[in-house]
Amino acid sequence: MRVLLTGATSLPGLTLLKRLLECGHDVRCLMRSGSPNLMRLKRECSEIVHGDAGNEASLVRALPGMDAVAHVAGLTFAPQVVAAMRRSGVDRLLAVGSTSVHSAYEHRSGHRKEMEKVVRGSGLAWTVVRPTMIYGSELDRNMRHLLRFLDRFPIFPLFGDGTNLWQPVYHEDLARGMLAALERPEAVGRSYDLPGAAPLTYRDLVLTAAGALGRKPQILKLPLGPVRQALAFAERARLPLPVKSEQVLRLREDKAYPYDEAREELGYKPRPFHEGIALEVARLREVGMVRP
Ligand SMILES: NC(=O)c1ccc[n+]([C@@H]2O[C@H](COP(=O)([O-])OP(=O)(O)OC[C@H]3O[C@@H](n4cnc5c(N)ncnc54)[C@H](OP(=O)(O)O)[C@@H]3O)[C@@H](O)[C@H]2O)c1
């Protein structure tokens, strides 16, 4: 298949790119001309076109000769991607959304729901995949902060009681799921949540991550409300923090998702968190981001 890939410099995009190439597909990467991540792509992708995923004309220029679009750059660009594909006669679309679409917080889910609707109503041969929090490798922007914090400090502030559920997905498992969703004809017209193997409480997640580093932090329980205000202040002062204030608010929400359909229809089989985080720690050690 000849695939136009957007968002190829992101962790999920880059991992999908490698997977597509390994499986014999031809990939053209659309990237912003101002991207600071060009070098990352130059090593992997032989065909790079400059353009903007939010600009229909620029997408149309990138589409000739393509069979499919793997759109990783963000569902917010769904209207432009759909319009450009229809103009160009390219029919197959894999669109990467997020399990945040299930959030009870309207500011997290509202826009995503609207953008998924655009994809579903596109008339194209679409598939939507929804990762949970993605982690793995030095490009991870989620667990990496937690790991670096645990690596540096012996005390870990746990906001709330730490019983809410998380289910982060390892980037390579996600890429396998995304590729299956793109390749399998039965995935057309379907949406799939792609989480990690099983939910775990935030407390267990922290302790598992610390265990992978060989650390045993002292857990300091803190009430949510005042902590969120203090974090917002610290963010403005640009202090290094393990989580963002907005994440603390969402700590109250479980982020656990069944994935029976992905398992049955895509053969999706993500690894448990303790395995994925051990791989990330090994990689961060290799590149000197955490101590040996
Ligand atoms: N990170 C997560 O935990 C997570 C969880 C669930 C879903 N997702 C989904 O995964 C995808 C990637 O997320 P991410 O967090 O890894 O994002 P990210 O690091 O911010 O990457 C965004 C990617 O899109 C590209 N991009 C952004 N605007 C563009 C534009 N106007 N034109 C062309 N390319 C553009 C960026 O290229 P540059 O190199 O130019 O910046 C980059 O490759 C998104 O669809 C997101 O919703 C992510």
The ligand as a Gaussian input file, in Angstrom:
#p B3LYP/6-31G(d) Opt

LIG

0 1
 N        0.667000      11.340000      23.367000
 C       -0.326000      10.607000      23.836000
 O       -0.260000      10.061000      24.952000
 C       -1.563000      10.403000      23.008000
 C       -2.649000       9.728000      23.587000
 C       -3.776000       9.500000      22.800000
 C       -3.813000       9.920000      21.473000
 N       -2.738000      10.585000      20.956000
 C       -2.809000      10.987000      19.547000
 O       -1.593000      10.635000      18.888000
 C       -1.272000      11.621000      17.888000
 C        0.115000      12.167000      18.156000
 O        0.106000      12.738000      19.442000
 P        1.398000      13.199000      20.226000
 O        0.969000      13.493000      21.608000
 O        2.498000      12.234000      20.006000
 O        1.594000      14.585000      19.538000
 P        2.860000      15.455000      19.205000
 O        4.083000      14.905000      19.810000
 O        2.452000      16.858000      19.493000
 O        2.956000      15.250000      17.646000
 C        2.089000      15.826000      16.757000
 C        2.558000      15.409000      15.382000
 O        1.767000      16.031000      14.389000
 C        2.585000      16.891000      13.628000
 N        1.810000      18.088000      13.320000
 C        1.219000      18.914000      14.211000
 N        0.578000      19.896000      13.549000
 C        0.773000      19.678000      12.229000
 C        0.371000      20.341000      11.061000
 N       -0.375000      21.455000      11.094000
 N        0.745000      19.836000       9.871000
 C        1.506000      18.716000       9.789000
 N        1.927000      18.045000      10.867000
 C        1.557000      18.511000      12.085000
 C        3.805000      17.185000      14.473000
 O        4.890000      17.527000      13.649000
 P        6.109000      18.529000      14.081000
 O        7.356000      17.689000      14.009000
 O        6.067000      19.599000      13.071000
 O        5.814000      19.026000      15.469000
 C        3.993000      15.822000      15.124000
 O        4.558000      14.900000      14.231000
 C       -2.383000      12.668000      17.983000
 O       -3.351000      12.346000      17.041000
 C       -2.931000      12.501000      19.391000
 O       -4.278000      12.899000      19.521000
 C       -1.629000      10.847000      21.683000

